[in-house]
Amino acid sequence: QVRLVESGGGLVQAGGSLRLSCAASGSIFSINVMNWYRQAPGKQRELVAAITRGGSTNYVDSVKGRFTISRDNAKNMVFLQMNSLKPEDTAVYYCNIILLSANYWGQGTQVTVSS
């Protein structure tokens, strides 16, 4: 069984920073891609950032230059450093991995950015 646990969310003023962490545990041999998604109220869940095991990254346009995804392969952890936060970044942020064609999600962590 695979478990993902996120942490690091909270309330921050616009322009501030937060760092999200996600720890994967369980029957994991090797995780290729680790992702961060977010879902704002009334909106679809969207992919925010992705990182491969080798360190290649991809970001949604709205966060480029502000967010940085990183990972620790030895600890099966992924991080999301969020700088220059905007009110429109307010959402529940989810960690996601795919193993053997199965999607695994964390419970989510709330990020609220006040104006």
C-alpha positions as a Python dict, from the first residue, in 0.01 Angstrom:
ca = {
    (1, 'Q'): (0, 0, 0),
    (2, 'V'): (124, 349, -90),
    (3, 'R'): (65, 653, 126),
    (4, 'L'): (130, 1020, 50),
    (5, 'V'): (131, 1279, 327),
    (6, 'E'): (151, 1652, 253),
    (7, 'S'): (244, 1928, 494),
    (8, 'G'): (335, 2295, 492),
    (9, 'G'): (14, 2467, 390),
    (10, 'G'): (-129, 2766, 570),
    (11, 'L'): (-242, 3126, 552),
    (12, 'V'): (-6, 3383, 406),
    (13, 'Q'): (-33, 3737, 277),
    (14, 'A'): (9, 3815, -91),
    (15, 'G'): (376, 3831, -178),
    (16, 'G'): (468, 3580, 88),
    (17, 'S'): (616, 3232, 63),
    (18, 'L'): (530, 2879, 167),
    (19, 'R'): (708, 2545, 125),
    (20, 'L'): (502, 2232, 79),
    (21, 'S'): (640, 1887, 149),
    (22, 'C'): (512, 1543, 54),
    (23, 'A'): (641, 1213, 185),
    (24, 'A'): (564, 888, 5),
    (25, 'S'): (577, 560, 192),
    (26, 'G'): (477, 199, 143),
    (27, 'S'): (543, -45, -138),
    (28, 'I'): (757, 184, -347),
    (29, 'F'): (1049, 69, -556),
    (30, 'S'): (1112, 371, -773),
    (31, 'I'): (901, 675, -844),
    (32, 'N'): (951, 823, -1188),
    (33, 'V'): (742, 1139, -1183),
    (34, 'M'): (617, 1325, -878),
    (35, 'N'): (352, 1592, -921),
    (36, 'W'): (183, 1875, -736),
    (37, 'Y'): (-178, 1951, -827),
    (38, 'R'): (-414, 2211, -685),
    (39, 'Q'): (-787, 2258, -676),
    (40, 'A'): (-955, 2589, -601),
    (41, 'P'): (-1322, 2607, -500),
    (42, 'G'): (-1548, 2556, -799),
    (43, 'K'): (-1258, 2477, -1031),
    (44, 'Q'): (-1107, 2164, -1176),
    (45, 'R'): (-793, 2015, -1030),
    (46, 'E'): (-491, 2135, -1227),
    (47, 'L'): (-134, 2016, -1255),
    (48, 'V'): (93, 2281, -1105),
    (49, 'A'): (438, 2124, -1131),
    (50, 'A'): (604, 1794, -1210),
    (51, 'I'): (952, 1654, -1162),
    (52, 'T'): (1112, 1338, -1297),
    (53, 'R'): (1348, 1117, -1105),
    (54, 'G'): (1633, 1274, -1300),
    (55, 'G'): (1529, 1624, -1202),
    (56, 'S'): (1356, 1750, -1516),
    (57, 'T'): (1076, 1988, -1425),
    (58, 'N'): (762, 2129, -1578),
    (59, 'Y'): (530, 2405, -1455),
    (60, 'V'): (193, 2550, -1541),
    (61, 'D'): (242, 2894, -1694),
    (62, 'S'): (75, 3077, -1406),
    (63, 'V'): (345, 2972, -1156),
    (64, 'K'): (658, 2985, -1370),
    (65, 'G'): (926, 3198, -1208),
    (66, 'R'): (750, 3186, -869),
    (67, 'F'): (728, 2815, -776),
    (68, 'T'): (1008, 2561, -764),
    (69, 'I'): (958, 2186, -741),
    (70, 'S'): (1232, 1962, -605),
    (71, 'R'): (1265, 1610, -469),
    (72, 'D'): (1475, 1385, -251),
    (73, 'N'): (1485, 1045, -418),
    (74, 'A'): (1647, 873, -121),
    (75, 'K'): (1359, 978, 105),
    (76, 'N'): (1080, 957, -155),
    (77, 'M'): (989, 1318, -89),
    (78, 'V'): (883, 1603, -313),
    (79, 'F'): (873, 1973, -228),
    (80, 'L'): (711, 2283, -368),
    (81, 'Q'): (866, 2617, -284),
    (82, 'M'): (610, 2888, -350),
    (83, 'N'): (725, 3249, -362),
    (84, 'S'): (549, 3573, -452),
    (85, 'L'): (217, 3412, -370),
    (86, 'K'): (-100, 3563, -512),
    (87, 'P'): (-463, 3534, -396),
    (88, 'E'): (-534, 3325, -706),
    (89, 'D'): (-291, 3061, -574),
    (90, 'T'): (-544, 2984, -299),
    (91, 'A'): (-637, 2617, -329),
    (92, 'V'): (-596, 2275, -179),
    (93, 'Y'): (-261, 2138, -297),
    (94, 'Y'): (-223, 1765, -359),
    (95, 'C'): (81, 1548, -405),
    (96, 'N'): (47, 1280, -674),
    (97, 'I'): (247, 987, -805),
    (98, 'I'): (173, 711, -1056),
    (99, 'L'): (298, 360, -988),
    (100, 'L'): (224, 70, -1222),
    (101, 'S'): (-55, 272, -1383),
    (102, 'A'): (-223, 342, -1047),
    (103, 'N'): (-272, 702, -931),
    (104, 'Y'): (-196, 784, -569),
    (105, 'W'): (-298, 1106, -396),
    (106, 'G'): (-230, 1268, -65),
    (107, 'Q'): (-503, 1411, 154),
    (108, 'G'): (-425, 1766, 44),
    (109, 'T'): (-302, 2073, 225),
    (110, 'Q'): (-482, 2408, 221),
    (111, 'V'): (-300, 2715, 97),
    (112, 'T'): (-477, 3046, 148),
    (113, 'V'): (-330, 3371, 22),
    (114, 'S'): (-489, 3690, 150),
    (115, 'S'): (-482, 4015, -44),
}
